[in-house]
Structure formats: C-alpha cells, structure tokens
Amino acid sequence: MGFAFFKVPKHRVFDYKPRFYDPEKERREQRRRELGLADDDVQGENYQPGSIIRNSGMKARHDAFSQKMSKSRRQSRIFVLVFVGILCFLLYYLFYKSPAFRNLLFS
C-alpha cells in the first residue's frame, strides 16, 4: 500500500556551513594547540556553550530584584516610622491638649 491520505514530514537535519573561512586564524589556532596554549576565556575546562550569556542574564535579574527589594524595604520602614509618628502626635494631642477627652477619661 503506497497510498496515504496524509504526508508524514521527514525529520530535519541541522546542516551548518560556515560562510567565512580564515586560513590565517586556523593556522594560529593550530599553532597554539601545538604549543599547549589555550584560550582561557573561550575554551576552559569548565566552559559550557551559552553559560556566559545565561549567567549574565541571571545576574542582571538578581541585581534588579535585590534593588527592588531593598527599595521596598526602605519604603516600608519609612511608612512605619511616619505612621508611628502620627500615632504619637494624636495620642499626645488627645491626652494632654484636648480638655474634652481628658474630662471623659478622668471624670
């Protein structure tokens, strides 16, 4: 039975062909390998492709989050201090300056 109602798509193959080839760069890299010199910033023992990009994004998000949290903590502390100040002022006014409230309490 070679007849089918639906076509099954074939798997796709990744076929990368570099556009530019620099024979001088290739020669320099070959010479480095022969001498035992390695690019530490690009090819290290613990290097994983994409790790620099991933980690920098995480660090930026972490820094932004910590700045946001410190700002919100500061704002909440200021709010509490203002609230306590207003409360103290109202209590002072009610107990010491308001004769009507004083008469209610001590009569």
N, C-alpha and C positions, 0 to 999 in steps of 0.2 A: 504494500500500500504506500505509494509515493505521494498521495494526495492528502493535503492538510488544509483545514479552514484558516488556521492562524499560523503566521510565521513565528518561529522561535528565534529571538535575536541571538546572534553569536556573541561570545564574550569579547570584550575589548582588550586590546593589548597596549600597554604603555610603550611607546617607541620614541625615545628621546634621541634627537640628532642635534648635536651642538652646532650652532651657526658659525661660530668663530673658533679657529684653532690657532694657537700661538705656539709655534715650534720653539721659540726662544724661552718662553715660560716653561714649557715641557722639559727643555734641556736643563734649566735652572733647578727645577724640582727633582729631576733625576740625579743631578749632582749633589743636591742636599741629602737625598736618601743614601747616596754612596758614602758621603762623609759622616752620616749619622746625625745630621742636624735636622730638627723637625720644627715646624711652625707651631709654637706652643699655644698661640692664641686661636688657631684654627683647628689643628689636629693634635689634641692632647689625649692622654689615656682615658680621661673621664668625659670626653666630648661626645655629646649626642646631638644630631642634627635638629635644629629648631629650639634647642634649650635656651640659647641666648635670648631669642625673641620671646619665648614663653615666660621665662623668669623676669624679664624686664617688664612685661605686662602685669604680672602678679605683683611685682614690687610697686609699680605705679598705683595699682588699685589698693594695695595695702597702705601706702602712704596717704592716699586720698581718704581712705576710710579712717585712718588714725587721726588725721587732721580734722575730719568731720566730727569724730567722737570727742576730741579734745575741745572743739568749739562748742559742742552741745553741752559738755560738762561745765564749761565756763559759764555758758548762758544759764544753766540750771542753778549753779551756785549764786550767780548774781540775782536771779529771780528769788531764791530762798532768802538771801540777805535783804532784799527790798521788802519782801513780804514780812519778815520778822521786824524790820524797822517800822513799817506802817502799823503792824500789830502793837508794838511797844508804844508808839505815839498815841494810838487810840486808847490803849489801857491807861496811859499816863493822863490823857485828857479826861477820861471817864472818872478815874479815881481822885484826881487832885484838882481839876479845873471845873468840873461840872457839879454845881451845887445840887441839881435835881437828882442826879444819880447817887450822890453821896447821901442825900436825905433818904432815898429808898433803901440803901444798904444799912444805914445806921439808925433807922427810926424804929 
